[in-house]
Amino acid sequence: MSYVHATPGTGTLLRPVDTLLRVETPEGIDLFLRPAGLVPRALAFSIDLAIRGAVLGMVGGLLMFQGDLGVGALMMLFFFVNWLYMALFEGLRQGRSPGKQLLGLKVVHDDGTPIGWPAALLRNLLRAVDALPFGYALGLISCLLDSSFKRLGDLAAGTLVVYQEAALKTPDLPQVPPQPAPFP
């Protein structure tokens, strides 16, 4: 873990360098969110891209033999898969596409609440803008300039890609018969 001086020039107080975000709820409870960096997000997107490619390849192999009707159906499928795959998974599975799920990531609102349909649609429709001018260059620059690694779709939708907290395991308690209280 790296450390940085908390007060420049003194060298007395050190604090860890971290991207942990503190969000205070209306009830006064502090939530700590750990934003996902560029590499885990790119890996999750690559997994999702491979899944989309496999689906389109399998269905496309079947539809190509159907003539013009099959080509038209394939083009419609290509459109829907490219524009709705991420939004549907994020809207239906609490901000987790299969790629994000495999890497332990999820999309939440800036305040830590679960993502909804409007935010899922907006952030994924703006993925086309992030891809400009080529190879997601605008999205890459946006991620590198933002301290929370947000791309333009995240900035517009007010969302954040974070590491999913591991569920706490409850201890296994032994099954024993109840004992009477030592006092009446």
C-alpha positions in Angstrom: 0.0 0.0 0.0 1.4 3.5 -0.9 1.3 6.3 1.6 1.1 10.1 1.1 1.7 13.0 3.4 -1.5 14.3 4.9 0.0 17.7 5.5 2.5 18.8 2.8 5.9 19.7 4.1 5.6 18.3 7.6 6.2 14.7 6.9 4.7 13.7 10.3 1.3 12.4 9.4 0.9 9.7 6.7 -2.4 8.4 5.3 -2.9 5.6 2.7 -3.4 6.5 -0.9 -6.8 5.1 -1.7 -9.8 5.7 -4.0 -12.3 4.9 -1.2 -15.3 7.3 -1.5 -17.3 8.2 1.6 -21.0 8.8 1.0 -23.2 10.0 3.8 -26.8 8.8 3.8 -29.7 11.0 5.0 -29.7 9.0 8.2 -26.1 10.1 8.9 -24.6 6.7 8.1 -21.3 6.6 6.2 -21.0 4.3 3.3 -17.7 3.6 1.7 -17.6 2.8 -2.0 -14.5 1.6 -3.9 -14.7 2.7 -7.5 -13.4 0.3 -10.1 -10.5 1.4 -12.2 -10.1 1.4 -15.9 -8.6 -2.1 -16.2 -11.3 -4.1 -14.4 -14.0 -2.1 -16.3 -12.3 -2.9 -19.6 -12.0 -6.6 -18.7 -15.6 -6.8 -17.7 -16.6 -5.1 -21.0 -14.4 -7.5 -22.9 -16.2 -10.5 -21.3 -19.5 -9.0 -22.2 -18.3 -8.3 -25.7 -17.3 -11.9 -26.1 -20.7 -13.1 -24.9 -22.4 -10.8 -27.3 -20.2 -12.0 -30.1 -20.8 -15.6 -29.3 -24.6 -15.1 -29.3 -24.5 -13.2 -32.5 -22.2 -15.7 -34.1 -24.4 -18.7 -33.2 -27.7 -17.1 -34.1 -26.1 -15.5 -37.2 -24.9 -18.9 -38.4 -28.5 -20.2 -38.3 -30.1 -17.1 -39.8 -27.6 -16.7 -42.7 -29.2 -19.7 -44.4 -32.7 -18.1 -44.4 -32.0 -15.7 -47.2 -33.0 -12.1 -47.1 -35.4 -12.6 -44.2 -32.5 -14.2 -42.1 -30.2 -11.3 -42.9 -32.8 -8.8 -41.9 -33.5 -10.7 -38.7 -29.8 -10.8 -38.0 -29.4 -7.0 -38.5 -32.3 -6.4 -36.1 -30.7 -8.8 -33.6 -27.4 -7.1 -34.0 -29.0 -3.7 -33.3 -30.9 -4.9 -30.2 -27.9 -6.8 -28.7 -25.6 -3.8 -29.2 -27.9 -1.2 -27.8 -29.8 -3.1 -25.1 -27.6 -5.9 -23.7 -25.9 -3.9 -21.1 -28.9 -1.8 -20.1 -31.1 -4.9 -19.7 -28.6 -6.7 -17.5 -27.9 -3.6 -15.4 -31.6 -2.8 -15.0 -32.7 -6.4 -14.3 -29.7 -7.6 -12.2 -29.0 -4.7 -9.9 -26.3 -3.1 -12.0 -24.4 -6.3 -12.9 -23.8 -7.6 -16.4 -22.2 -11.0 -16.7 -18.8 -9.5 -17.1 -19.2 -7.2 -14.1 -20.5 -10.2 -12.1 -17.5 -12.3 -12.9 -15.1 -9.5 -11.8 -17.1 -8.5 -8.7 -18.3 -5.2 -10.0 -21.6 -3.5 -10.1 -23.1 -0.1 -11.1 -24.7 2.1 -8.4 -25.9 5.7 -8.3 -23.4 8.2 -6.9 -25.1 8.0 -3.5 -24.6 4.2 -3.4 -28.3 3.3 -4.1 -29.1 0.6 -6.7 -29.2 1.7 -10.3 -32.7 2.0 -12.0 -33.9 1.8 -15.5 -33.5 5.5 -16.5 -29.8 5.5 -15.4 -29.1 2.2 -17.0 -30.5 3.3 -20.3 -28.8 6.7 -20.2 -25.3 5.4 -19.3 -25.5 2.7 -22.0 -26.9 4.9 -24.8 -24.0 7.3 -24.2 -21.6 4.4 -24.8 -21.7 5.5 -28.4 -20.3 8.9 -27.5 -17.6 7.3 -25.4 -16.5 5.3 -28.4 -15.7 8.5 -30.4 -13.6 9.2 -32.4 -12.2 5.6 -32.3 -11.6 2.8 -29.9 -13.4 4.3 -26.9 -10.9 7.2 -26.8 -13.3 9.7 -25.3 -14.4 7.3 -22.7 -10.8 6.4 -21.9 -9.8 10.1 -21.5 -12.9 10.7 -19.3 -12.0 7.7 -17.0 -8.4 8.9 -16.7 -9.4 12.5 -15.8 -12.1 11.7 -13.2 -11.0 10.7 -9.7 -13.8 8.0 -9.6 -12.9 6.6 -13.1 -16.3 7.7 -14.6 -16.8 7.6 -18.3 -19.2 10.2 -20.0 -22.2 7.9 -19.6 -21.6 7.6 -15.9 -21.2 11.4 -15.5 -24.5 12.0 -17.4 -26.4 9.3 -15.5 -25.0 10.0 -12.1 -23.7 6.4 -11.7 -20.5 4.8 -10.5 -19.0 1.4 -11.1 -17.8 -0.1 -7.8 -16.4 -3.3 -6.4 -19.2 -5.4 -5.0 -18.9 -6.0 -1.2 -18.6 -9.7 -0.3 -21.5 -10.9 1.7 -20.7 -11.5 5.4 -20.9 -15.1 6.4 -22.9 -15.9 9.5 -21.2 -18.3 11.9 -22.4 -21.9 12.0 -23.8 -22.3 15.5 -23.9 -25.8 17.0 -27.3 -27.4 17.5 -27.6 -27.9 21.2 -30.6 -28.3 23.5 -31.7 -25.1 25.3 -30.5 -24.7 28.9 -32.6 -23.4 31.7 -31.7 -20.0 33.1 -29.5 -20.1 36.2 -32.0 -17.8 38.0 -35.8 -17.9 38.3 
